[in-house]
Protein backbone atom coordinates (compact mmCIF):
# COMPACT_ATOMS: atom_id res chain seq x y z
CA UNK A 1 0.00 0.00 0.00
CA UNK A 2 1.55 3.29 -1.02
CA UNK A 3 2.47 5.61 1.83
CA UNK A 4 1.47 9.20 1.44
CA UNK A 5 4.20 11.58 2.30
CA UNK A 6 2.98 14.59 4.24
CA UNK A 7 3.47 17.76 2.38
CA UNK A 8 5.93 20.03 4.10
CA UNK A 9 4.82 23.47 5.19
CA UNK A 10 5.79 26.19 2.81
CA UNK A 11 9.10 27.78 3.70
CA UNK A 12 9.05 31.24 5.14
CA UNK A 13 9.54 33.89 2.57
CA UNK A 14 12.95 35.37 2.76
CA UNK A 15 13.95 38.71 1.33
CA UNK A 16 15.60 38.41 -2.02
CA UNK A 17 19.31 39.07 -2.11
CA UNK A 18 20.50 42.31 -3.62
CA UNK A 19 22.73 42.65 -6.69
CA UNK A 20 25.83 41.80 -4.61
CA UNK A 21 24.35 38.57 -3.34
CA UNK A 22 23.80 39.83 0.18
CA UNK A 23 20.41 39.25 1.81
CA UNK A 24 18.31 42.38 1.77
CA UNK A 25 17.10 43.77 5.07
CA UNK A 26 13.45 43.47 5.87
CA UNK A 27 11.62 46.77 5.81
CA UNK A 28 10.69 48.11 9.24
CA UNK A 29 7.44 50.00 9.64
CA UNK A 30 7.93 53.67 10.37
CA UNK A 31 6.01 53.72 13.69
CA UNK A 32 8.02 50.82 15.10
CA UNK A 33 11.30 52.63 14.65
CA UNK A 34 13.36 54.01 17.48
CA UNK A 35 12.56 57.62 16.60
CA UNK A 36 8.84 56.97 16.74
CA UNK A 37 9.16 55.41 20.19
CA UNK A 38 11.13 58.42 21.35
CA UNK A 39 8.41 60.74 20.08
CA UNK A 40 5.79 58.67 21.86
CA UNK A 41 7.68 58.94 25.15
CA UNK A 42 8.22 62.69 24.73
CA UNK A 43 4.66 63.46 23.67
CA UNK A 44 3.15 63.75 27.22
CA UNK A 45 5.88 66.14 28.30
CA UNK A 46 5.50 68.16 25.11
CA UNK A 47 1.75 68.44 25.66
CA UNK A 48 2.30 69.47 29.28
CA UNK A 49 4.81 72.18 28.30
CA UNK A 50 2.55 73.43 25.52
CA UNK A 51 -0.55 73.64 27.73
CA UNK A 52 1.04 75.01 30.91
CA UNK A 53 3.89 77.11 29.50
CA UNK A 54 3.65 78.00 25.82
CA UNK A 55 -0.06 78.84 25.73
CA UNK A 56 0.04 80.93 28.96
CA UNK A 57 3.12 82.73 27.64
CA UNK A 58 1.31 83.58 24.42
CA UNK A 59 -1.69 84.77 26.43
CA UNK A 60 0.54 86.99 28.59
CA UNK A 61 2.08 88.42 25.43
CA UNK A 62 -1.39 89.24 24.11
CA UNK A 63 -2.41 90.77 27.44
CA UNK A 64 0.69 92.96 27.50
CA UNK A 65 -0.41 94.55 24.21
CA UNK A 66 -4.03 95.08 25.22
CA UNK A 67 -6.16 96.95 27.69
CA UNK A 68 -7.06 93.95 29.86
CA UNK A 69 -8.88 94.66 33.13
CA UNK A 70 -9.00 91.99 35.81
CA UNK A 71 -12.78 92.08 36.02
CA UNK A 72 -15.34 92.70 33.30
CA UNK A 73 -14.53 95.46 30.86
CA UNK A 74 -13.65 96.32 27.28
CA UNK A 75 -10.50 94.68 25.94
CA UNK A 76 -8.72 96.30 23.07
CA UNK A 77 -5.20 96.73 21.79
CA UNK A 78 -3.18 99.61 23.23
CA UNK A 79 0.43 98.73 22.35
CA UNK A 80 2.84 99.91 23.61
CA UNK A 81 0.96 101.83 26.31
CA UNK A 82 1.23 99.06 28.91
CA UNK A 83 5.03 98.99 28.62
CA UNK A 84 5.39 102.76 28.88
CA UNK A 85 3.01 102.88 31.85
CA UNK A 86 5.00 100.14 33.59
CA UNK A 87 8.34 101.89 33.08
CA UNK A 88 6.97 105.32 34.00
CA UNK A 89 5.52 104.01 37.26
CA UNK A 90 6.94 105.69 40.37
CA UNK A 91 7.74 102.31 41.91
CA UNK A 92 9.35 100.67 38.85
CA UNK A 93 12.94 101.86 39.13
CA UNK A 94 13.05 101.74 42.97
CA UNK A 95 11.74 98.16 42.76
CA UNK A 96 14.39 97.27 40.17
CA UNK A 97 17.19 98.78 42.29
CA UNK A 98 15.98 97.07 45.45
CA UNK A 99 15.62 93.70 43.69
CA UNK A 100 19.16 93.93 42.30
CA UNK A 101 20.56 94.94 45.71
CA UNK A 102 18.75 92.08 47.41
CA UNK A 103 19.98 89.64 44.74
CA UNK A 104 23.63 90.65 45.19
CA UNK A 105 23.51 90.46 49.00
CA UNK A 106 21.70 87.11 49.09
CA UNK A 107 23.86 85.52 46.40
CA UNK A 108 27.17 86.46 48.04
CA UNK A 109 26.16 85.48 51.59
CA UNK A 110 24.18 82.37 50.65
CA UNK A 111 26.73 80.78 48.31
CA UNK A 112 29.63 81.66 50.60
CA UNK A 113 27.93 80.07 53.61
CA UNK A 114 26.79 77.05 51.59
CA UNK A 115 30.35 76.42 50.38
CA UNK A 116 31.67 76.68 53.93
CA UNK A 117 29.08 74.20 55.21
CA UNK A 118 29.83 71.81 52.34
CA UNK A 119 33.54 71.90 53.16
CA UNK A 120 32.82 71.24 56.85
CA UNK A 121 30.76 68.09 56.17
CA UNK A 122 32.70 66.90 53.12
CA UNK A 123 34.70 64.21 54.91
CA UNK A 124 33.02 61.09 56.22
CA UNK A 125 33.69 61.53 59.91
CA UNK A 126 31.57 60.83 63.03
CA UNK A 127 28.62 63.20 63.14
CA UNK A 128 28.96 64.39 59.53
CA UNK A 129 25.67 62.79 58.51
CA UNK A 130 23.88 64.37 61.46
CA UNK A 131 25.08 67.86 60.58
CA UNK A 132 24.24 67.38 56.90
CA UNK A 133 20.67 66.58 57.92
CA UNK A 134 20.47 69.50 60.34
CA UNK A 135 21.76 71.96 57.76
CA UNK A 136 19.31 70.70 55.14
CA UNK A 137 16.19 70.54 57.36
CA UNK A 138 15.14 74.22 56.94
CA UNK A 139 14.98 73.63 53.18
CA UNK A 140 12.12 71.17 53.71
CA UNK A 141 9.95 73.98 55.06
CA UNK A 142 7.90 76.01 52.59
CA UNK A 143 9.02 79.59 52.03
CA UNK A 144 5.63 81.04 52.97
CA UNK A 145 5.56 78.96 56.16
CA UNK A 146 9.11 80.00 57.03
CA UNK A 147 8.20 83.63 56.42
CA UNK A 148 5.21 83.34 58.78
CA UNK A 149 7.47 81.74 61.40
CA UNK A 150 9.99 84.58 61.20
CA UNK A 151 7.23 87.17 61.15
CA UNK A 152 6.20 85.87 64.56
CA UNK A 153 9.79 85.79 65.79
CA UNK A 154 10.42 89.36 64.60
CA UNK A 155 7.25 90.79 66.17
CA UNK A 156 8.26 93.53 68.68
CA UNK A 157 5.28 92.78 70.93
CA UNK A 158 4.85 89.01 70.93
CA UNK A 159 8.01 87.74 69.29
CA UNK A 160 10.84 86.33 71.43
CA UNK A 161 13.57 88.13 69.47
CA UNK A 162 12.29 91.68 69.83
CA UNK A 163 13.08 91.91 73.56
CA UNK A 164 16.54 90.31 73.44
CA UNK A 165 18.47 93.57 72.72
CA UNK A 166 16.55 95.27 75.53
CA UNK A 167 17.41 92.50 77.98
CA UNK A 168 21.06 92.72 76.97
CA UNK A 169 21.10 96.46 77.53
CA UNK A 170 21.63 97.24 73.85
CA UNK A 171 18.29 99.06 73.42
CA UNK A 172 15.82 100.93 75.60
CA UNK A 173 12.74 99.27 74.10
CA UNK A 174 11.86 96.17 72.06
CA UNK A 175 13.48 96.28 68.64
CA UNK A 176 11.34 96.29 65.50
CA UNK A 177 13.33 94.19 63.06
CA UNK A 178 11.03 95.22 60.21
CA UNK A 179 10.62 98.88 61.17
CA UNK A 180 13.29 100.46 58.94
CA UNK A 181 14.34 99.79 55.33
CA UNK A 182 17.79 98.49 56.28
CA UNK A 183 16.63 96.26 59.13
CA UNK A 184 13.76 94.90 57.03
CA UNK A 185 16.14 93.99 54.21
CA UNK A 186 18.69 92.35 56.52
CA UNK A 187 15.99 90.47 58.44
CA UNK A 188 14.62 89.07 55.19
CA UNK A 189 18.12 88.14 54.01
CA UNK A 190 18.67 86.27 57.28
CA UNK A 191 15.45 84.30 56.71
CA UNK A 192 16.41 83.36 53.14
CA UNK A 193 19.95 82.34 54.12
CA UNK A 194 18.63 80.23 57.01
CA UNK A 195 16.21 78.43 54.73
CA UNK A 196 18.28 77.84 51.59
CA UNK A 197 21.84 77.42 52.87
CA UNK A 198 21.36 73.68 53.35
CA UNK A 199 19.89 73.26 49.87
CA UNK A 200 22.86 74.88 48.15
CA UNK A 201 25.21 73.08 50.54
CA UNK A 202 23.82 69.80 49.18
CA UNK A 203 24.48 70.84 45.57
CA UNK A 204 28.05 71.86 46.37
CA UNK A 205 28.61 68.77 48.49
CA UNK A 206 27.76 66.54 45.54
CA UNK A 207 30.28 68.47 43.46
CA UNK A 208 32.95 68.13 46.14
CA UNK A 209 32.45 64.39 46.41
CA UNK A 210 32.92 64.01 42.65
CA UNK A 211 36.48 65.33 42.91
CA UNK A 212 38.92 62.35 42.95
CA UNK A 213 40.88 61.92 46.19
CA UNK A 214 43.98 61.09 44.16
CA UNK A 215 44.16 64.72 43.06
CA UNK A 216 44.30 65.93 46.66
CA UNK A 217 46.86 63.29 47.57
CA UNK A 218 49.09 64.29 44.68
CA UNK A 219 48.86 67.95 45.72
CA UNK A 220 49.80 67.10 49.33
CA UNK A 221 52.77 65.07 48.13
CA UNK A 222 53.92 68.10 46.16
CA UNK A 223 53.78 70.20 49.32
CA UNK A 224 50.76 72.35 48.44
CA UNK A 225 49.11 74.17 51.31
CA UNK A 226 45.38 74.01 52.02
CA UNK A 227 44.84 77.44 50.53
CA UNK A 228 46.68 76.44 47.37
CA UNK A 229 44.69 73.20 47.11
CA UNK A 230 41.43 75.08 47.53
CA UNK A 231 42.35 77.75 45.00
CA UNK A 232 43.97 75.53 42.36
CA UNK A 233 42.01 72.26 42.68
CA UNK A 234 38.74 72.59 44.58
CA UNK A 235 37.39 75.75 42.99
CA UNK A 236 38.20 74.83 39.34
CA UNK A 237 36.78 71.31 39.68
CA UNK A 238 33.75 72.62 41.57
CA UNK A 239 32.87 75.09 38.81
CA UNK A 240 29.86 73.16 37.40
CA UNK A 241 28.20 72.95 40.81
CA UNK A 242 28.99 76.59 41.53
CA UNK A 243 27.54 77.58 38.17
CA UNK A 244 24.30 75.70 38.87
CA UNK A 245 24.04 77.21 42.35
CA UNK A 246 24.73 80.70 41.00
CA UNK A 247 22.08 80.32 38.31
CA UNK A 248 19.43 79.07 40.74
CA UNK A 249 20.26 81.65 43.40
CA UNK A 250 20.26 84.65 41.07
CA UNK A 251 17.05 83.58 39.33
CA UNK A 252 15.26 82.86 42.61
CA UNK A 253 16.37 86.17 44.14
CA UNK A 254 15.23 88.20 41.15
CA UNK A 255 11.81 86.53 41.45
CA UNK A 256 11.54 87.08 45.22
CA UNK A 257 7.96 87.54 46.40
CA UNK A 258 6.78 85.32 49.28
CA UNK A 259 9.24 86.48 51.93
CA UNK A 260 8.62 90.18 51.35
CA UNK A 261 4.88 89.76 50.90
CA UNK A 262 4.57 88.02 54.27
CA UNK A 263 7.21 89.87 56.27
CA UNK A 264 7.13 93.48 55.10
CA UNK A 265 4.20 93.90 52.66
CA UNK A 266 6.63 96.08 50.71
CA UNK A 267 7.17 98.46 53.63
CA UNK A 268 8.16 100.51 55.33
CA UNK A 269 7.26 103.29 52.85
CA UNK A 270 7.50 100.94 49.82
CA UNK A 271 11.22 100.48 50.48
CA UNK A 272 11.13 96.68 50.10
CA UNK A 273 8.95 96.35 47.01
CA UNK A 274 10.38 93.82 44.55
CA UNK A 275 9.60 93.60 40.86
CA UNK A 276 7.32 90.59 41.36
CA UNK A 277 5.47 92.45 44.12
CA UNK A 278 4.97 95.29 41.67
CA UNK A 279 3.42 92.83 39.21
CA UNK A 280 1.10 91.60 41.96
CA UNK A 281 0.04 95.15 42.82
CA UNK A 282 -0.73 96.03 39.23
CA UNK A 283 -2.75 92.84 38.69
CA UNK A 284 -4.70 92.41 41.92
CA UNK A 285 -4.77 95.84 43.55
CA UNK A 286 -5.00 98.16 40.56
CA UNK A 287 -6.93 95.50 38.57
CA UNK A 288 -4.77 96.09 35.49
CA UNK A 289 -3.68 92.79 33.99
CA UNK A 290 -2.29 94.48 30.90
CA UNK A 291 0.39 96.44 32.76
CA UNK A 292 1.12 93.43 34.96
CA UNK A 293 1.62 91.28 31.85
CA UNK A 294 3.95 93.91 30.37
CA UNK A 295 6.02 93.84 33.55
CA UNK A 296 6.10 90.04 33.39
CA UNK A 297 7.41 90.14 29.82
CA UNK A 298 10.11 92.62 30.84
CA UNK A 299 11.17 90.39 33.75
CA UNK A 300 11.26 87.34 31.46
CA UNK A 301 13.42 89.19 28.92
CA UNK A 302 15.80 90.34 31.67
CA UNK A 303 16.11 86.79 33.05
CA UNK A 304 16.81 85.34 29.60
CA UNK A 305 19.48 87.96 28.94
CA UNK A 306 21.09 87.47 32.33
CA UNK A 307 21.14 83.68 32.01
CA UNK A 308 22.63 83.95 28.53
CA UNK A 309 25.40 86.21 29.86
CA UNK A 310 26.06 83.78 32.70
CA UNK A 311 26.33 80.80 30.34
CA UNK A 312 28.59 82.78 28.02
CA UNK A 313 30.87 83.78 30.87
CA UNK A 314 31.08 80.23 32.19
CA UNK A 315 31.84 78.91 28.72
CA UNK A 316 34.68 81.38 28.31
CA UNK A 317 36.03 80.40 31.72
CA UNK A 318 36.01 76.73 30.73
CA UNK A 319 37.80 77.45 27.46
CA UNK A 320 40.52 79.54 29.10
C-alpha positions as CSV (number, residue, x, y, z in Angstrom):
1,X,0.0,0.0,0.0
2,X,1.6,3.3,-1.0
3,X,2.5,5.6,1.8
4,X,1.5,9.2,1.4
5,X,4.2,11.6,2.3
6,X,3.0,14.6,4.2
7,X,3.5,17.8,2.4
8,X,5.9,20.0,4.1
9,X,4.8,23.5,5.2
10,X,5.8,26.2,2.8
11,X,9.1,27.8,3.7
12,X,9.0,31.2,5.1
13,X,9.5,33.9,2.6
14,X,12.9,35.4,2.8
15,X,13.9,38.7,1.3
16,X,15.6,38.4,-2.0
17,X,19.3,39.1,-2.1
18,X,20.5,42.3,-3.6
19,X,22.7,42.7,-6.7
20,X,25.8,41.8,-4.6
21,X,24.3,38.6,-3.3
22,X,23.8,39.8,0.2
23,X,20.4,39.2,1.8
24,X,18.3,42.4,1.8
25,X,17.1,43.8,5.1
26,X,13.5,43.5,5.9
27,X,11.6,46.8,5.8
28,X,10.7,48.1,9.2
29,X,7.4,50.0,9.6
30,X,7.9,53.7,10.4
31,X,6.0,53.7,13.7
32,X,8.0,50.8,15.1
33,X,11.3,52.6,14.6
34,X,13.4,54.0,17.5
35,X,12.6,57.6,16.6
36,X,8.8,57.0,16.7
37,X,9.2,55.4,20.2
38,X,11.1,58.4,21.4
39,X,8.4,60.7,20.1
40,X,5.8,58.7,21.9
41,X,7.7,58.9,25.2
42,X,8.2,62.7,24.7
43,X,4.7,63.5,23.7
44,X,3.1,63.7,27.2
45,X,5.9,66.1,28.3
46,X,5.5,68.2,25.1
47,X,1.7,68.4,25.7
48,X,2.3,69.5,29.3
49,X,4.8,72.2,28.3
50,X,2.5,73.4,25.5
51,X,-0.5,73.6,27.7
52,X,1.0,75.0,30.9
53,X,3.9,77.1,29.5
54,X,3.6,78.0,25.8
55,X,-0.1,78.8,25.7
56,X,0.0,80.9,29.0
57,X,3.1,82.7,27.6
58,X,1.3,83.6,24.4
59,X,-1.7,84.8,26.4
60,X,0.5,87.0,28.6
61,X,2.1,88.4,25.4
62,X,-1.4,89.2,24.1
63,X,-2.4,90.8,27.4
64,X,0.7,93.0,27.5
65,X,-0.4,94.6,24.2
66,X,-4.0,95.1,25.2
67,X,-6.2,96.9,27.7
68,X,-7.1,94.0,29.9
69,X,-8.9,94.7,33.1
70,X,-9.0,92.0,35.8
71,X,-12.8,92.1,36.0
72,X,-15.3,92.7,33.3
73,X,-14.5,95.5,30.9
74,X,-13.6,96.3,27.3
75,X,-10.5,94.7,25.9
76,X,-8.7,96.3,23.1
77,X,-5.2,96.7,21.8
78,X,-3.2,99.6,23.2
79,X,0.4,98.7,22.3
80,X,2.8,99.9,23.6
81,X,1.0,101.8,26.3
82,X,1.2,99.1,28.9
83,X,5.0,99.0,28.6
84,X,5.4,102.8,28.9
85,X,3.0,102.9,31.8
86,X,5.0,100.1,33.6
87,X,8.3,101.9,33.1
88,X,7.0,105.3,34.0
89,X,5.5,104.0,37.3
90,X,6.9,105.7,40.4
91,X,7.7,102.3,41.9
92,X,9.3,100.7,38.9
93,X,12.9,101.9,39.1
94,X,13.0,101.7,43.0
95,X,11.7,98.2,42.8
96,X,14.4,97.3,40.2
97,X,17.2,98.8,42.3
98,X,16.0,97.1,45.4
99,X,15.6,93.7,43.7
100,X,19.2,93.9,42.3
101,X,20.6,94.9,45.7
102,X,18.8,92.1,47.4
103,X,20.0,89.6,44.7
104,X,23.6,90.7,45.2
105,X,23.5,90.5,49.0
106,X,21.7,87.1,49.1
107,X,23.9,85.5,46.4
108,X,27.2,86.5,48.0
109,X,26.2,85.5,51.6
110,X,24.2,82.4,50.6
111,X,26.7,80.8,48.3
112,X,29.6,81.7,50.6
113,X,27.9,80.1,53.6
114,X,26.8,77.1,51.6
115,X,30.4,76.4,50.4
116,X,31.7,76.7,53.9
117,X,29.1,74.2,55.2
118,X,29.8,71.8,52.3
119,X,33.5,71.9,53.2
120,X,32.8,71.2,56.8
121,X,30.8,68.1,56.2
122,X,32.7,66.9,53.1
123,X,34.7,64.2,54.9
124,X,33.0,61.1,56.2
125,X,33.7,61.5,59.9
126,X,31.6,60.8,63.0
127,X,28.6,63.2,63.1
128,X,29.0,64.4,59.5
129,X,25.7,62.8,58.5
130,X,23.9,64.4,61.5
131,X,25.1,67.9,60.6
132,X,24.2,67.4,56.9
133,X,20.7,66.6,57.9
134,X,20.5,69.5,60.3
135,X,21.8,72.0,57.8
136,X,19.3,70.7,55.1
137,X,16.2,70.5,57.4
138,X,15.1,74.2,56.9
139,X,15.0,73.6,53.2
140,X,12.1,71.2,53.7
141,X,9.9,74.0,55.1
142,X,7.9,76.0,52.6
143,X,9.0,79.6,52.0
144,X,5.6,81.0,53.0
145,X,5.6,79.0,56.2
146,X,9.1,80.0,57.0
147,X,8.2,83.6,56.4
148,X,5.2,83.3,58.8
149,X,7.5,81.7,61.4
150,X,10.0,84.6,61.2
151,X,7.2,87.2,61.2
152,X,6.2,85.9,64.6
153,X,9.8,85.8,65.8
154,X,10.4,89.4,64.6
155,X,7.2,90.8,66.2
156,X,8.3,93.5,68.7
157,X,5.3,92.8,70.9
158,X,4.8,89.0,70.9
159,X,8.0,87.7,69.3
160,X,10.8,86.3,71.4
161,X,13.6,88.1,69.5
162,X,12.3,91.7,69.8
163,X,13.1,91.9,73.6
164,X,16.5,90.3,73.4
165,X,18.5,93.6,72.7
166,X,16.5,95.3,75.5
167,X,17.4,92.5,78.0
168,X,21.1,92.7,77.0
169,X,21.1,96.5,77.5
170,X,21.6,97.2,73.8
171,X,18.3,99.1,73.4
172,X,15.8,100.9,75.6
173,X,12.7,99.3,74.1
174,X,11.9,96.2,72.1
175,X,13.5,96.3,68.6
176,X,11.3,96.3,65.5
177,X,13.3,94.2,63.1
178,X,11.0,95.2,60.2
179,X,10.6,98.9,61.2
180,X,13.3,100.5,58.9
181,X,14.3,99.8,55.3
182,X,17.8,98.5,56.3
183,X,16.6,96.3,59.1
184,X,13.8,94.9,57.0
185,X,16.1,94.0,54.2
186,X,18.7,92.4,56.5
187,X,16.0,90.5,58.4
188,X,14.6,89.1,55.2
189,X,18.1,88.1,54.0
190,X,18.7,86.3,57.3
191,X,15.4,84.3,56.7
192,X,16.4,83.4,53.1
193,X,19.9,82.3,54.1
194,X,18.6,80.2,57.0
195,X,16.2,78.4,54.7
196,X,18.3,77.8,51.6
197,X,21.8,77.4,52.9
198,X,21.4,73.7,53.3
199,X,19.9,73.3,49.9
200,X,22.9,74.9,48.1
201,X,25.2,73.1,50.5
202,X,23.8,69.8,49.2
203,X,24.5,70.8,45.6
204,X,28.1,71.9,46.4
205,X,28.6,68.8,48.5
206,X,27.8,66.5,45.5
207,X,30.3,68.5,43.5
208,X,33.0,68.1,46.1
209,X,32.5,64.4,46.4
210,X,32.9,64.0,42.6
211,X,36.5,65.3,42.9
212,X,38.9,62.4,42.9
213,X,40.9,61.9,46.2
214,X,44.0,61.1,44.2
215,X,44.2,64.7,43.1
216,X,44.3,65.9,46.7
217,X,46.9,63.3,47.6
218,X,49.1,64.3,44.7
219,X,48.9,67.9,45.7
220,X,49.8,67.1,49.3
221,X,52.8,65.1,48.1
222,X,53.9,68.1,46.2
223,X,53.8,70.2,49.3
224,X,50.8,72.3,48.4
225,X,49.1,74.2,51.3
226,X,45.4,74.0,52.0
227,X,44.8,77.4,50.5
228,X,46.7,76.4,47.4
229,X,44.7,73.2,47.1
230,X,41.4,75.1,47.5
231,X,42.4,77.8,45.0
232,X,44.0,75.5,42.4
233,X,42.0,72.3,42.7
234,X,38.7,72.6,44.6
235,X,37.4,75.7,43.0
236,X,38.2,74.8,39.3
237,X,36.8,71.3,39.7
238,X,33.7,72.6,41.6
239,X,32.9,75.1,38.8
240,X,29.9,73.2,37.4
241,X,28.2,72.9,40.8
242,X,29.0,76.6,41.5
243,X,27.5,77.6,38.2
244,X,24.3,75.7,38.9
245,X,24.0,77.2,42.4
246,X,24.7,80.7,41.0
247,X,22.1,80.3,38.3
248,X,19.4,79.1,40.7
249,X,20.3,81.6,43.4
250,X,20.3,84.6,41.1
251,X,17.1,83.6,39.3
252,X,15.3,82.9,42.6
253,X,16.4,86.2,44.1
254,X,15.2,88.2,41.1
255,X,11.8,86.5,41.4
256,X,11.5,87.1,45.2
257,X,8.0,87.5,46.4
258,X,6.8,85.3,49.3
259,X,9.2,86.5,51.9
260,X,8.6,90.2,51.3
261,X,4.9,89.8,50.9
262,X,4.6,88.0,54.3
263,X,7.2,89.9,56.3
264,X,7.1,93.5,55.1
265,X,4.2,93.9,52.7
266,X,6.6,96.1,50.7
267,X,7.2,98.5,53.6
268,X,8.2,100.5,55.3
269,X,7.3,103.3,52.8
270,X,7.5,100.9,49.8
271,X,11.2,100.5,50.5
272,X,11.1,96.7,50.1
273,X,8.9,96.3,47.0
274,X,10.4,93.8,44.6
275,X,9.6,93.6,40.9
276,X,7.3,90.6,41.4
277,X,5.5,92.5,44.1
278,X,5.0,95.3,41.7
279,X,3.4,92.8,39.2
280,X,1.1,91.6,42.0
281,X,0.0,95.2,42.8
282,X,-0.7,96.0,39.2
283,X,-2.8,92.8,38.7
284,X,-4.7,92.4,41.9
285,X,-4.8,95.8,43.5
286,X,-5.0,98.2,40.6
287,X,-6.9,95.5,38.6
288,X,-4.8,96.1,35.5
289,X,-3.7,92.8,34.0
290,X,-2.3,94.5,30.9
291,X,0.4,96.4,32.8
292,X,1.1,93.4,35.0
293,X,1.6,91.3,31.9
294,X,3.9,93.9,30.4
295,X,6.0,93.8,33.6
296,X,6.1,90.0,33.4
297,X,7.4,90.1,29.8
298,X,10.1,92.6,30.8
299,X,11.2,90.4,33.7
300,X,11.3,87.3,31.5
301,X,13.4,89.2,28.9
302,X,15.8,90.3,31.7
303,X,16.1,86.8,33.0
304,X,16.8,85.3,29.6
305,X,19.5,88.0,28.9
306,X,21.1,87.5,32.3
307,X,21.1,83.7,32.0
308,X,22.6,84.0,28.5
309,X,25.4,86.2,29.9
310,X,26.1,83.8,32.7
311,X,26.3,80.8,30.3
312,X,28.6,82.8,28.0
313,X,30.9,83.8,30.9
314,X,31.1,80.2,32.2
315,X,31.8,78.9,28.7
316,X,34.7,81.4,28.3
317,X,36.0,80.4,31.7
318,X,36.0,76.7,30.7
319,X,37.8,77.4,27.5
320,X,40.5,79.5,29.1
